[in-house]
Amino acid sequence: MATEAECGWGTPAGPGTRRFHRLTYACGRARLRSGPEAMASKILHRLRRTITRQEKEDGKVDTAGLDADVLDECPESRDLVDDTDGLSMRLSGTLSFNSDHEDEDDDVIDGQTFQASCDLELSEHSEDSKETVENSTGGECGQGNLLTKQLQETWRKSHVRAIPQRLAFDVTDASVVRDKASRYVVYTIYLIKTGTYDQNPAIIYRRFSDFEKLNRRLRRLYHEEMQDLVFPRKRLRKNFAAETIAKRSRAFEDFLSHISSIPDICRCSDFLEFFYLRDLQVAQKLTRTGFYQPALAMWTNAWRLQDKLGASGTSQHVLLNLAGLTVCHQELDQLLEAQEFCQQAVQRLESQNTHPLLPAFLRAHIHLSWKVGKDKRQSEARLQQLPDTEAIDQKGPSLKELLTKETLS
């Protein structure tokens, strides 16, 4: 028979009771609050009462000296300290505790597994425990289903939310060009607005020397903004190798993405010259010489470039670009397109009654609106209200004359 010190309960006990008492004593003064801890306390209490009752029936223990509290009460939760981790280890993993409830499977307590590990035939209490566990598991599954629905709803809302647009650069082609005694690579770069389907991407064709020139000037003017940017170096050999061209293409994409994200750089003349100022100058020369079809292609691409790069609506380049589009469409007898671009210019100059190009745009808009059968009364009234009386004179400089005389810088 076990001594009082061995049992810890003040009375002799059988082998089953001693094993249970060791497990209970190993729990220490664990504070069992709620959830899996409270469930474990109930199971241990039922197990303890069942062992005592069985040994009483077998005559292995004298219950005369046992206190009634020993048989009917489990340790009060206020007298226990938290040792759930230790309890779980000592029960050989048959009980699993997860206070954070992060994994549903870790919160399930299987009554059958606990029964087999203890080698006790506790059918009645095992069924009760199993029912308690199933109810607890059902609650966890309900919470899991609710969480799944919430995640799905959040995904649907984020999926339909508008994706912010940004400018992307894509080198789509690189061609080796022979020019007399020299040979160089021309890179084809597409400017595309991401976040939506861009039907009208802008295109530029640039050489390595063009990129190198822009990089050198920007590093001199914006040293801090450019110091962390890696630019491909010149090579004495293998400049036309496929590997070299591919590496430079990716480096150029990163280079353009970086500089286009800095507002100060986007407004500098070197940046504008690299992207569209050169195209505007060529388009202006073609318009002066009467080559309206190629000039229109240059004006159109320059207009797309300014749109992608977010050029100011009333800047000199934007207004001259609109003038070039209006003149070329008109000369090619595309009056509807000419009227639409001219109207855009008039709208952009709505608050600038003293702009030198406004009278010419108003006269052109009146003439084109009459040709295509659209309302021209608002432009006529505005032309009459201009402070400069010479603007009313129909013999003033036309939009084409102002366009060819203007110096682009």
Phi, psi and omega in degrees: 000145180282149178281171177297322181295325181289319184280321181081007182241359176086005181220155175297153182212158178278182182296318181297318179294319180298319179296318179297318181296324178297315179298318181292318179294328180292337179292342182069211178255054185290135178271110181263114188264283185211175177074222181299328182295315179295323179295318178297323180296319179295318180296317178296323180294316178295319179298319181295316180294322181293316179299316182295318180295320181294318181291330176294317179294325180281351180077020182272350183217141177267116183264007182296323183269002182282139175286141180298330180295332181293324184275332191251345186238145171259162182304136179295141183294333181287345180265005186248155175247160186284112175220042184294327179296316179295321178297318181296323179292317185290336177271018173057034174080008180285340175243137182238126182245137177214094185294338181275346181055044181275336182230123183299321183296330182285345183268357185271133176245119183268115181295326181293320178296318179294322180294317181293323182292331180269350181056041180240143179265087183244062188298315184297312183285331177293321178296319178298317180295320181296321179296320178297318180295318181297321177296318179295318179297320178300322177296319179295320179295323177298318177296322179296318178296320179296318179296320179298317179297319179296319178295319179296320179294320177297320179295319180296319180294319180289332182289324182271351180293142182297133179276128181298140182274145173212165184268129179241147180242132184226114175279109186263342184202153175217119185242136176275123184246135175254124181232100183056246183269355184254164178215134183209170182251130176254125181260134177261118184243126176263136174254118187230137173275119179275169181091351178203170178278114182269106182280339185233070177291149176267153185229139172229152178239118185223150176265169176300322180296329177294315178296317182296319179297314178296318180298317181296317181291319181291325178292330177286324183271327184229070186295315184294318181291336186255356190291332181268002182268129181266127179245138181297138182275163175290152179233144177275336182226160175060031177292338183252010177289147182300322180295317179296316180296320180295316179296319179294323179299314179294322179294322179294322177298314178295320180299311181292322178297322181291310185290330180286348179270358181253112185303319181298321180291322182297338181264352184281156185294325180296320178295314181295322179296321181295320188271301189223350181296322178296320178294322178296319180295317179294318180297323179295318178296318178295324178292320179298323184270002176086010176271076190287326182293307176295328178296320179298321178297320179291317178298320182294315180292322177296324178294319177294321179297317179295323178294316180295322184274358176070045180293151181297140186293337182241019179288162181301318182294319181294314182293320177292327176296318177294324177295318179296318178296320180295314183294314183293318177296321179294317180294333178268011177062034175253074192290323181296315177295321179297318180294323181293316179291323178295321178295322176302317180295317179298320179293322179292333180262022184299325182257012182235083183283350181253009181291135185297336181271348186297313180301319180293321177295321180294316180296319178295321180294320178298314181295314182290322178297322177294322181294320184264001176079035178249164184293129180238005186294323181295318178293323178296316180295321180291322178298322180292334184270358180294142182294331181277114182293334180290342181292334181287336183295122181291351180267008179293172182299136179281171179296323179294320180294317178295324182294317183285337180271338184293138178261120179275132179222000000 
